[in-house]
Amino acid sequence: METKIAKCVSREKITLAADLRVVAIGGGTGLSTLLKGLKRFVLTPAEVLSTSSAGPVICNLSAVVTVSDDGGSSGRLRKEFNMLPPGDIRNCIVALSEDEALLSKLFRHRFDKGSGLEGHSFGNLFLAALTSLTSDFSEAVRLSSEILLTRGHIYPATTSNIELEALMEDGTRVRGETKITASKGRIRELVLVPADVNPMPQTLEAIATADLITIGPGSLFTSLIPNLLVKGISQAILDSKATKVYICNLMTQANESLGLSAADHIRALNRHAQGQIFDYALLNRTPASDEMKASYATEGACQIVNDLEAIEAMGVIPVLGDYLEEARVARHNFTRAAHDVLELATQTPRTPLIQPR
């Protein structure tokens, strides 16, 4: 494990049977990116018997996905068919599918012409068609996962039709995810409309029996916090005996988290969950290139500051690793991040941080 953890804990590999139950919570590209990494540790019973490798193995992987998107193809389908937005769910199905490369191209294919088709992705239309056939979005997601041989379960955070409403620091309120992300003000608090919506029972069961729960990476107020506002989810996380890890974003985000440090992100999540959630925070220590910094600076964004003392003061153990990968935008190295969070789930007792190199 490339992260820095205590000398007093043995670094020997722990040989595991397929007994890790993992719940990954989030939305947007952050969750699907992490799932690509976690999928590599999910083995079938036959693979468990045939492998001799030591290390973490996942026997049950569940993704809990926010369903508040109201823009683009997802927003159009939501309005036209009175269904939940399929975009983030679609990305998770692709990430967990056996033939990820082919399905990624197919499900993300966006029609550039055609009356009623222009702007829609094939994956969104696929989920819309299954929802129409079953009259049940969650069943459509389950069937899609079976058809595409996903290595994990995907649960919408709620099957209720919800909107996000943000209370801004200037006292104004902004309704709808698209308008919230376009707002220039700083968000003080987020609520769901309606507020009293229920999760799927399978979600609460997965959280209750989990060995590891991850939240992030993803947009703080539109991908992560909405999951915590669904009735029962935050309390289930707080009550769970699982190891709980926050995977911090690499960069601040315009209109959501400009100026917020890693500790500020954790505070916002705790505040909306009404409790102290995390055991660990997975933080990137790799500096961005000058080109990447300049690109993000055009929107006022920058690398998130790792204020380690503030994080430790909340009872959270910072874990530093080299997670930044640069392409058109900054992305997590999903293989490394997935490996490290799984190793944290195997470590007892919880261990303090050694200062980064």
Secondary structure, 3 states (H helix, E strand, C coil): CCCCECCCCCCCCCECCCCEEEEEEECHHHHHHHHHHHHCCECCHHHHHHCCCCECCEEEEEEEECCCCCCHHHHHHHHHHCCCCCHHHHHHHHHHCCCHHHHHHHHHCECCCCCCCCCCEHHHHHHHHHHHHHCCHHHHHHHHHHHCCCCCEEEECCCCCCEEEEEECCCCEEECHHHHHHCCCCEEEEEEECCCCCCCHHHHHHHHCCCEEEECCCCHHHHHHHHHHCCCHHHHHHHCCCEEEEECCCECCCCCCCCCCHHHHHHHHHHHHCCCCCCEEEEECCCCCHHHHHHHHCCCCCECCCCHHHHHHCCCEEEEECCEEECCCEEECHHHHHHHHHHHHCCCCCCCECCCC
